[in-house]
Amino acid sequence: MGGESKEGRRPEASSRKVDVSKLVSIIPPPSELKKREEEKKIIEKRIRIRYDESLPEGVARLSKELASYLGINENDLIEIVVGGKRKFVFKTVIDEKVEANTVYCYPEELRERGVADYSIATVRKRLQQGYSS
C-alpha cells in the first residue's frame, strides 16, 4: 500500500508542475536592468543662490555644466527650494562664465521671502505636470 500511495501522488504532483520557461519569461534579462540604471537621471542638486540685480525679474542664470547635469535647456523652468519651504520658479539663462554650483537670481522676490544672498538651496528642472502654481 505504501507504493500505491506514492504512485497516487505522483500524477497529481506532475499535473501541478509549472513550466520553468514561463517563470523565466517574467524575469527581465540583465541587459534590461542595466538600461534602467542608465536612464536614471539626477533630478536635483544643492547649490548656492546669489543675487544679480542685472537679471530681469523671474530669470535665473546658471552654468552650462549644471544645466547639462540636470538636463536643463535654455528657457526651461527651474524650481529653487530653500530650506524645504520656500519654492521659487525661474526661467533659465545658461551662461558658461557662471560657477558650477551657483545660480544667480533676480533678488527682489528672494528678499521679500527672506532668502539671503549666498543661501544654500536645491535646484531642479520643473516638471510641467503635477505642480500647481
N, C-alpha and C positions, 0 to 999 in steps of 0.2 A: 504494500500500500504506500510505503514511503516513496517508491519510484513513481507511482502513478500520480501522486500529488505534485511531484516536481514536473512531470510531463504536463500536467494540467495547468501549471503556472506558466510554463514557457510560451505557449501560444499567446497567452494574454500579454506577457511582457514584450513579445516581439511585435504585437499589434500597437503597443504604446510607444515604440521607438520613433524618435523624430529624426528626420533626415538631417545630417550634420551640415550639408551644403546649404540648407535653408537657414540654419542658425548662423553660419559664417557669412551669409549674404547680408545680414543685418549689421555686422561689424564693418566699419569703413576701413579701407586699406591705409597703411601708414602714410602714403603719399598725400592722401586727402587731409589727414591730420596736420601734416607739415604745411599744406596750403593754408589751412585755417590759421595757423600760428603766424604766417607771413602776412595775412590780411589784417591782423590786428594792428591798429594804428594807435599811436599815443594821442590822446584826445585833449590833454590839458598839461599845463606846465606852470610852475611857480616862477614869478618874475618880480621885478621892481617897477613900480609906476613912477614916472617922472612927469612933472608939469612942463608944458610947452605952450606958451602964450601965442606963438606964431601959427598954431594949427587952428583951423576953423572948428566951430562947435560940432560935437558929435563925431569927431575924427580921431583915430589913434594911429600912431606911426610905430612900426615895428621892423625888426631886422629881417632881411631876406632869409637868413638861416633859421630863425624862429618860425617864420611863415611856412617854410618848406617842411620843417619838423612837425608842425601841427596840421599841415595840409590846407593852409590859408592862402587865398589868392587876393590880388588887388581888388578893392571894393567889396570884399566879403564882410559880413557882420561878425564881430567877435564879442564875447562876453568876458568881462573882467569882474571877478568876485573878490571882494576884500573882506577878510575876516569871516567868511561864510555867510555874511548877512547882507552886505551892500553889493548889489549887482548893477553893472553898467553895460550898456550896449553901444559899441562904436563901429563906425565904418573904417576899414583899414587902408592905410597907405604904406606900401612897402619901400623901405629905404636901406640901401646897402651900408650906409655910414653909421647906422644905429648899432649899439652894443647888442650882443646876442640875447641877454637875459633882461632887457629893459624895454618897456613900452612907454612911449610918450603920448600923453593925452591932453586934451583941452582942459585946463584946470578948474574953470568956474563951477561946473557941476560937481566935481570931486570935492572942492572946498565946501560947497553948500551941504554936502552929505557927510562931512567930517573926515575926509581922507587926506592925509598929509602927503607932501612930496616925498618921494623915495620910500613909499609904503610897499610891503610885500603883498602880492595878490596872486590869484590864479587866473590864467587866460586860457580860453578855449574857443574853438570855432563855434559859432552859434548855429544850432540845428533849427531848421525852419519849422519843423513840426514839434508839437509837444510843449511849446513855450508860449506863455501869454505875455503880452506887452504891458 
